[in-house]
């Protein structure tokens, strides 16, 4: 699933590619993509102009000049591309926005898990999906006084807690493994037993990891590409994710892979005791 760095990379691309362009026609080929009435969605956005593209955690916010926002979640394999070439449309193209520039904003999703929803821009913070999100790295709310109480109230393992988007948003399986390795914290450690120093380490490394990942264009582990069709480079900088059986870059102990709450989890059994 695209995580915060990947979605931010897509956002930056779309900001350059679609802002200022008017939607002349919309073709929704998979109605379940739309949360709400599909016909109403099409009628409402037709004629509107994109004025900005924002992001909240893993959600894209495509803002229109009508005071409405298309909230888009890519889920597992959703991706956007902008093209004038009709051959860019394939069987996995589930939403096509025809723009007055002669281009098409195409949403592709092999697994069909992604969703779009219209919402009033001024009330985005009240959207049920947005409202429940916790603070995200690199934001003003990402500080110890807010995060520490959120983390230690849980008796679950810290890996599961960090994947809970209501505690900290934007992090997924890849970056949680990386953050815990850099913080020298075992993924099975109980969240309610962590010290303030432990949580501060998690916060600091989360900020550092997100900055590097965004600069690298995100991680392309399977199918992720940005809105221009380019893969990310962060996968080349990962230290533990997908590295089971190889030496830990810090101590040389073989990286292990276990299941934590059903999620594949990579860690160093020596550094992260």
C-alpha angles and dihedrals in degrees: 000000000000108000131201097291093048093047091047089052090052090048093054091050094049091046088061096040109043110021111115093021124119126228108234099172139003128206115191107190097175109045094192088067088076121073102217131010111347096204091051090049091053094046093047099049097040108103094019124121126224108241102173144348118225134174136216112189104304094344123100117213113204104192121208131201089242092073092258132113131209105222108205128188115189094199111182107345110354116140140171130221133177118215145149091209116100089207087070087076113086140160090284094054101109101167128031122185111194109210131205088242089070090253130117127224101214126193113203125188122168094189097039092224097124122102139201127199135178117230137168106265095221090054100047092119088062095055107117093232094046096040095062095052119115125222115295130218117273092024129117091246093055097100136124096250089061101033102044096062090045092054104042095049087075124083092196125102114282093243091061092043093052090051090054103100091204090064101040119355131211100034121109137177098292099050096039089059090049094046094049092048092051090046091049090232122140113239089227094055111122111252093220091057096056120109127228087256091056093051091046089054090051091050095047094048091045090056092046093047093049093049093052093043093051091049088050093052094247130283124302103201098149122347108340118134130159125246091277093053096254123137123231124247102212092097087072090060099047113121104195112001109105091000100108112151094021125105118273107252089227106045108004096243113138114264112242131210121212137162117257113185089336095309124116106246128193123201145144111253090206102044095037102046 
